[in-house]
Amino acid sequence: MDVTESNKDKLALASIMTQFTDAWFAGNSQAMAQLLADDSQLFSSQHGCASGARAMTDLLMQDANNKPFYGQMTNRYIGVEGDNAAASCYVYGIFQADNRTFFIFGAALVFRFSRQQQWQLDELRLQVNWTHGNNSLVPHWRKPPGQNGWQMGDDAPVIVSELHSPWALLPNAAAADSLSEALAELYYRYSFAVDQNDMGLLVSAYSEDIAGGFAPVGNLNGREQVIGILKSFRHLATLWQHFAEVVKVEDEGDGLHAKFIVARIIPERAVDELGRKLYGAHYQLRARRQHNGQWQICWTDYRPGWFSEHQLPEFDVGNATA
């Protein structure tokens, strides 16, 4: 598959994902059903399982029974191999009954697609990772996750990254068409790995000489130390979910290195009073292209601090502040 065809496929699949989530937020069953294969399947931690487009739609439409809810998709990655595709994204949603009664959740989604005459959605895995607020706004949900993560007696997660992530399903997916896309894929691979506690996938995101600031644990050097500390720290941060987007990219001109800035989205405060995008922190990142063409992070630093989409930070790669 040439680059142009691959890019067309990814654009078509991105459109399906957007249409699907928009239909879910709005409670538009007709729009959602048109995107599904007749034998599509749903695996959801809160909604349950369903087989068939009608049953799948009926379950998800319950979320907007009273009124549409506000939702946003971030961290989208799409992999394509021939006539098969797999994709992941994050979604946060907000149900609002009045000024004081609300419910907010964060979820990870994994899609599987196949191409017949056109692309269609065959399977969706929807894992709600965390919630805040009044559970009575989602009375049809199974027990929402608590503040301590998985507990004895809870159901098994419907997303096991080692089995279900797009990188596991399609390890030979077509490479990114552009530097911006490649670096976005790299960060979304990192975030999916660390949030889903998939250390094998996390290894693929870091170069052997990875270094930088890893707040709050400090400055670290080398893949062994970085992976070891993050794996241990992950046990204390059971509800991690890194909603984010790449906001700056700069090619260093040597064919091997690039730097980029990733802005951290805080779902509870994603826009300011004027409706402009608002971010609660950012990563200063440097990446290196490997011999196989895959990019890996070789330097990183996490910087807390609020800023808007019109006040992006300047590059400051190499200065570890943790």
C-alpha positions as CSV (number, residue, x, y, z in Angstrom):
1,M,0.0,0.0,0.0
2,D,1.5,3.4,-1.0
3,V,1.6,6.4,1.3
4,T,-1.3,8.2,-0.4
5,E,-3.6,5.2,-0.1
6,S,-2.7,4.6,3.5
7,N,-3.4,8.2,4.3
8,K,-6.8,8.1,2.6
9,D,-7.7,5.0,4.7
10,K,-6.6,6.7,7.9
11,L,-8.7,9.8,7.0
12,A,-11.7,7.6,6.3
13,L,-11.3,5.7,9.6
14,A,-10.8,8.9,11.6
15,S,-14.0,10.2,10.1
16,I,-15.9,7.0,11.2
17,M,-14.5,7.3,14.7
18,T,-15.6,11.0,15.0
19,Q,-19.0,10.2,13.6
20,F,-19.3,7.3,16.0
21,T,-18.4,9.2,19.1
22,D,-20.6,12.2,18.1
23,A,-23.5,9.9,17.6
24,W,-22.9,8.4,21.1
25,F,-22.7,11.8,22.8
26,A,-25.8,13.0,21.0
27,G,-27.9,9.8,21.4
28,N,-28.3,9.5,17.6
29,S,-29.0,5.8,17.1
30,Q,-29.5,6.1,13.3
31,A,-26.2,7.8,12.7
32,M,-24.4,5.2,14.8
33,A,-26.1,2.1,13.3
34,Q,-25.0,3.2,9.8
35,L,-21.3,2.8,10.8
36,L,-21.7,-0.7,12.2
37,A,-21.3,-4.1,10.6
38,D,-24.5,-6.3,11.0
39,D,-22.5,-8.7,13.3
40,S,-20.6,-6.0,15.2
41,Q,-19.7,-6.6,18.8
42,L,-19.5,-4.4,21.9
43,F,-17.4,-5.2,25.0
44,S,-17.9,-2.5,27.6
45,S,-17.0,-2.4,31.3
46,Q,-20.1,-0.3,32.1
47,H,-22.6,-1.1,29.5
48,G,-22.1,-4.9,29.1
49,C,-21.6,-6.9,26.0
50,A,-23.7,-7.0,22.8
51,S,-23.7,-8.8,19.5
52,G,-25.2,-7.2,16.4
53,A,-25.6,-3.6,15.4
54,R,-29.1,-3.2,16.9
55,A,-28.1,-4.6,20.3
56,M,-24.9,-2.6,20.4
57,T,-26.7,0.6,19.6
58,D,-29.5,0.0,22.1
59,L,-26.9,-0.3,24.9
60,L,-24.9,2.8,24.1
61,M,-28.0,5.0,23.4
62,Q,-29.0,4.6,27.0
63,D,-26.3,7.1,28.0
64,A,-28.2,10.0,26.3
65,N,-31.7,8.8,27.3
66,N,-32.4,12.0,29.3
67,K,-30.4,14.4,27.1
68,P,-27.2,14.5,25.1
69,F,-24.0,14.7,27.1
70,Y,-20.8,16.6,26.4
71,G,-17.8,14.5,25.3
72,Q,-14.4,14.8,23.6
73,M,-12.1,12.4,21.9
74,T,-8.3,12.7,22.3
75,N,-5.2,10.5,21.8
76,R,-6.4,8.9,18.5
77,Y,-4.2,6.4,16.8
78,I,-5.1,4.4,13.7
79,G,-3.2,1.4,12.3
80,V,-4.0,-0.1,8.9
81,E,-2.8,-3.5,7.4
82,G,-4.4,-4.2,4.1
83,D,-8.2,-4.6,4.6
84,N,-8.0,-4.6,8.4
85,A,-7.6,-1.7,10.8
86,A,-7.4,-1.1,14.5
87,A,-7.6,2.2,16.4
88,S,-7.6,3.5,19.9
89,C,-8.6,6.8,21.5
90,Y,-9.5,8.3,24.8
91,V,-12.8,9.9,25.6
92,Y,-14.0,12.0,28.5
93,G,-17.6,12.7,29.0
94,I,-19.6,15.0,31.3
95,F,-23.3,14.6,32.3
96,Q,-24.8,17.7,33.8
97,A,-28.2,17.7,35.5
98,D,-27.8,21.3,37.0
99,N,-25.0,23.6,38.3
100,R,-24.3,21.3,41.2
101,T,-25.1,17.8,39.9
102,F,-22.7,16.3,37.4
103,F,-20.9,13.1,36.5
104,I,-17.6,12.9,34.6
105,F,-15.8,9.9,33.3
106,G,-12.7,9.0,31.4
107,A,-12.6,5.9,29.0
108,A,-10.2,4.1,26.6
109,L,-11.7,2.8,23.4
110,V,-10.3,0.2,20.9
111,F,-11.9,-0.2,17.5
112,R,-11.5,-3.0,15.0
113,F,-12.5,-2.4,11.3
114,S,-12.6,-4.4,8.1
115,R,-13.0,-3.3,4.6
116,Q,-15.7,-4.8,2.4
117,Q,-17.1,-2.3,-0.1
118,Q,-16.1,0.3,2.4
119,W,-14.7,0.4,5.9
120,Q,-17.1,-0.8,8.7
121,L,-16.8,-1.1,12.5
122,D,-16.7,-4.7,13.6
123,E,-15.8,-4.5,17.3
124,L,-15.6,-1.9,20.0
125,R,-14.0,-2.3,23.4
126,L,-14.9,0.5,25.8
127,Q,-13.2,0.6,29.2
128,V,-14.2,3.2,31.7
129,N,-11.1,4.0,33.7
130,W,-12.3,6.5,36.3
131,T,-15.4,8.6,37.3
132,H,-16.2,11.6,39.5
133,G,-19.5,13.0,40.6
134,N,-23.1,11.7,41.0
135,N,-23.5,8.1,39.8
136,S,-27.3,8.5,39.7
137,L,-26.9,10.3,36.3
138,V,-25.9,6.9,34.8
139,P,-28.3,4.5,36.7
140,H,-28.0,1.9,33.9
141,W,-24.2,1.5,34.2
142,R,-22.6,-1.4,36.0
143,K,-20.7,-0.4,39.1
144,P,-18.4,2.5,38.1
145,P,-14.8,2.2,39.0
146,G,-13.8,3.6,42.4
147,Q,-10.8,5.7,43.4
148,N,-8.7,2.7,44.1
149,G,-8.9,1.0,40.7
150,W,-9.7,-2.7,40.3
151,Q,-10.8,-4.4,43.4
152,M,-11.5,-8.1,44.4
153,G,-14.8,-9.1,42.9
154,D,-14.8,-6.6,40.0
155,D,-15.1,-7.9,36.5
156,A,-12.0,-8.4,34.3
157,P,-11.2,-5.4,32.2
158,V,-12.4,-5.5,28.7
159,I,-9.2,-4.0,27.4
160,V,-6.0,-5.9,28.0
161,S,-3.4,-3.9,26.2
162,E,-1.1,-6.8,25.5
163,L,-4.0,-8.5,23.6
164,H,-6.2,-5.7,22.4
165,S,-4.2,-2.6,21.7
166,P,-3.9,-1.6,18.0
167,W,-0.1,-2.1,18.3
168,A,-0.7,-5.7,19.5
169,L,-3.4,-6.4,16.9
170,L,-1.6,-4.9,13.9
171,P,2.2,-4.9,14.7
172,N,3.0,-4.3,11.0
173,A,0.7,-1.4,10.4
174,A,1.7,1.1,7.7
175,A,4.1,3.7,8.9
176,A,3.1,7.3,9.6
177,D,3.0,9.6,6.5
178,S,4.5,12.7,8.2
179,L,6.7,13.7,11.1
180,S,3.8,15.2,13.0
181,E,1.8,12.0,12.6
182,A,4.7,9.8,13.6
183,L,5.4,11.9,16.8
184,A,1.7,11.9,17.7
185,E,1.7,8.1,17.3
186,L,4.7,7.9,19.5
187,Y,3.2,9.9,22.3
188,Y,-0.2,8.0,22.1
189,R,1.7,4.7,22.2
190,Y,3.6,5.9,25.3
191,S,0.4,7.1,27.0
192,F,-1.7,4.0,26.2
193,A,1.2,1.8,27.4
194,V,1.7,3.6,30.8
195,D,-2.1,4.1,31.4
196,Q,-2.9,0.5,30.6
197,N,0.1,-0.8,32.5
198,D,1.6,-2.5,29.4
199,M,5.4,-2.3,30.1
200,G,6.2,-4.2,27.0
201,L,4.6,-1.6,24.8
202,L,6.2,1.1,27.0
203,V,9.6,-0.3,26.2
204,S,9.0,0.3,22.5
205,A,8.4,4.0,23.1
206,Y,11.7,4.7,24.8
207,S,15.3,4.6,23.4
208,E,17.9,2.7,25.4
209,D,19.5,6.0,26.5
210,I,16.2,7.7,27.5
211,A,16.8,10.5,30.1
212,G,15.1,13.5,31.6
213,G,12.8,14.6,34.3
214,F,10.0,12.3,35.5
215,A,8.1,14.3,38.1
216,P,7.4,13.5,40.8
217,V,10.0,10.8,41.1
218,G,13.0,12.8,39.9
219,N,15.5,12.8,37.1
220,L,16.2,9.4,35.6
221,N,18.7,7.9,33.1
222,G,18.5,4.8,30.9
223,R,15.7,2.5,29.9
224,E,16.3,0.1,32.8
225,Q,15.9,2.8,35.4
226,V,13.0,4.6,33.7
227,I,10.9,1.5,33.0
228,G,11.7,0.1,36.5
229,I,10.6,3.3,38.3
230,L,7.5,3.9,36.2
231,K,6.5,0.3,36.6
232,S,6.8,0.6,40.4
233,F,5.2,4.1,40.5
234,R,2.3,2.8,38.3
235,H,1.1,0.7,41.2
236,L,0.5,3.9,43.2
237,A,-1.3,5.6,40.3
238,T,-4.0,3.2,39.5
239,L,-6.2,5.6,37.6
240,W,-3.8,7.3,35.3
241,Q,-5.1,8.6,32.0
242,H,-3.1,11.0,30.0
243,F,-5.5,13.0,27.8
244,A,-3.2,15.1,25.6
245,E,-2.4,16.4,22.1
246,V,0.8,17.4,20.2
247,V,0.9,21.2,19.9
248,K,4.4,21.8,18.5
249,V,6.8,19.9,16.3
250,E,10.3,20.8,15.1
251,D,12.6,18.7,12.9
252,E,16.2,19.1,14.0
253,G,17.4,18.7,10.4
254,D,19.8,15.7,10.9
255,G,17.3,13.1,9.6
256,L,17.4,11.4,13.0
257,H,16.0,13.7,15.7
258,A,13.0,15.9,16.3
259,K,11.6,17.8,19.3
260,F,7.9,18.2,20.2
261,I,5.6,19.5,22.9
262,V,2.6,17.6,24.1
263,A,0.0,19.5,26.0
264,R,-1.9,17.8,28.9
265,I,-5.7,18.1,28.8
266,I,-7.5,18.2,32.2
267,P,-11.1,17.1,31.5
268,E,-12.6,19.0,34.4
269,R,-11.1,22.2,32.9
270,A,-10.5,21.8,29.2
271,V,-11.4,25.3,28.1
272,D,-11.2,28.8,29.6
273,E,-14.0,31.3,30.1
274,L,-13.7,32.3,26.4
275,G,-14.0,28.7,25.1
276,R,-10.3,28.5,24.2
277,K,-8.4,25.2,24.7
278,L,-6.8,25.1,28.1
279,Y,-4.0,22.8,29.2
280,G,-2.8,21.9,32.7
281,A,0.8,20.9,31.9
282,H,3.1,19.9,29.1
283,Y,5.9,17.6,28.1
284,Q,9.1,18.8,26.5
285,L,10.2,15.8,24.3
286,R,13.0,14.8,22.0
287,A,12.7,11.7,19.7
288,R,15.1,9.7,17.7
289,R,14.3,7.7,14.5
290,Q,15.5,4.1,14.8
291,H,17.0,1.9,12.1
292,N,13.6,0.3,11.5
293,G,12.0,3.7,10.9
294,Q,10.2,3.7,14.3
295,W,10.5,6.8,16.5
296,Q,11.4,6.5,20.2
297,I,11.5,9.2,23.0
298,C,15.1,9.8,24.0
299,W,14.6,12.8,26.3
300,T,11.6,14.0,28.3
301,D,10.6,16.5,30.9
302,Y,7.2,17.0,32.5
303,R,6.2,20.7,33.2
304,P,3.1,21.5,35.4
305,G,1.5,24.8,34.7
306,W,-1.6,26.1,33.0
307,F,-1.6,27.8,29.5
308,S,-4.0,28.3,26.6
309,E,-3.8,27.3,23.0
310,H,-2.7,30.8,22.1
311,Q,0.2,30.9,24.7
312,L,2.1,27.7,23.9
313,P,5.4,27.1,25.7
314,E,8.7,27.6,23.9
315,F,11.0,24.6,23.3
316,D,13.3,23.9,26.2
317,V,14.7,20.4,25.5
318,G,17.6,19.2,27.6
319,N,16.7,21.1,30.8
320,A,15.4,18.5,33.3
321,T,13.3,20.1,36.1
322,A,11.9,17.2,38.1
